C-alpha cells in the first residue's frame, strides 16, 4: 500500500512564503520588461496587458482580505445569484482586468511589488491554518492562510508564464515551487473546484504522487471530493505519478496532458490506470 509520510505544515508554509518572496521581484521585473502590452498572451482572449492587470487585481484583492483595509469593493466584482464555482471565478476574473485604469494599468508591476511586500509583511508569523475570508468563492467562504499563500504563488508562477509566452521573455517554474503550490493549495482547491454534476454517481479513489513533493489521496464519491495529505494506506483505483511542474501546468491547462505523458513526466498505474484522465475532467479550471 506504500509508506505514509508526514509533513510539517508550519515549515512547509514558511517555505512557500520564502518562495513567494523570491518570485515576486522576478514577476515585477517581467511585468516591467513587457515590450508590448497589446500582444496576445497565454490566456485565450486576454492580452499581455490584461494578464498584468489581472495579477495586479489578485495582489490587491489578497491584501484586502488579510488586512481588511477595504481596498476592494467586492459587490462591484462578484456575480449575483446562484452560480457554480467555475462560473463564479470566471466572472470575477473577467471583471478583474478592468479594475485598474490609466497609470496603474500601464504599470502593474508597481502594484504587484507594493502589495506583494504588504501581503508577506501582514501575514508574517500567522499560523498556516488561520482562516481568511475569500468573498470571491462565495458568501462567508474562508480558506486557510497556507492555501491562500499557495494560491498567490500559483497565480504568480502560472500567469508569469502567460505573460512571458506573449511577450517573448524568459520565465521559469522550478520543481520546488510547483511542489509547494500543489501541497499548499490543491488539497483545498481541487475539492472546491469539483464539477458536482460530472461527479454525480462517480466513485474513484486516486493516489496522486508528486515526485519530490506531496502525496495526496483524492477520493470522489457521488458528487463530493476529499483530498487528504498523509492519508492512511488504502486501496486505490488509479495511481498518478507526476513531476511537479508538469502536474501544475496540466492542472491549469497550460500544457496538454498527452505531452506530459509522452515525455514521461506523468504516468498512470494501479488497478484502473485509464481513469487518470477522469481527474482533469472532474475538476473545473476557469
Phi, psi and omega in degrees: 000340181101157182273137177277121178262164180234145176236156180263108185298326180291313181296319181292321177297320177296323177294322178295319177297318179297318178297318178297320178298331177278322184288324184304307179296329174298316181294319179299314178299317179301312182296324180285339182268358182299122182280334185214101181293344180272358181290152177295145182251188176282359178254121180306135177076358177250139172277172175300322178295324177297317179296319178298318178295321177296316179298318178298319179294321178298312181296320177296316182295316180296320177295324182299320184279334178276340181251345182054041182270000177070023184289343182237130173272094188295330180299334180279344184255333189272141177289153179260159178082181181274115177227160179288166179302312181298317179295322180297311181293321178299320179294316179296317179299318181297322180282337185295329185287348178255009182290329180248149175222171174060227186298321182294320178292327181286342183227064182296334179299327179294319179294316180298317181298312183293312185284330177296315177297321181295316180300311181294324181290315183293323186269359181299130177084354179282151180293142180297336179266009177298130182284142178231132179291138178227082184299336180289347176266352179139160182298126179077005183288142175224155170226169178282159177299323178300317178297316181296319178298317177297322179293317180295324176294318180292318177302317182294314183291311186287316179286334171300319177296320179299317178295313183298320180297320180284326184271352182069035182245155180287147176201136181232150173236118182276154180298324178294320178297314181296319179297323178293319176301312182297315182289323185277321188251328190290329177303325177276313190286327177298319179292320179295323185271006179301133173280099188296327179294314179293331183274353181295126180082001182267139174225103182220137174245119180256138171255102184261114183246116178263122183300124181071010183222207186285160171243124187241135170266113183250109186242121177255127183218101173049061174086007178226155179226139169239140178234120189233130171273149178056040182291147175299155179304140178202174176276136179242151175279324187214136176249128177244122177246127187216146168291142188299317181294319179299315181295320179299312184288326175293319181299324181265013176061029176267343176225131177294143184297328181297327180290320178295322179290315182298329181272358179081010182274349172223131181228146177241142179209197181093191184292328184224070186298335182295345180285352181304323181294336182291331184301313179294330179287332185274339182253121183284144174231105182298000000 
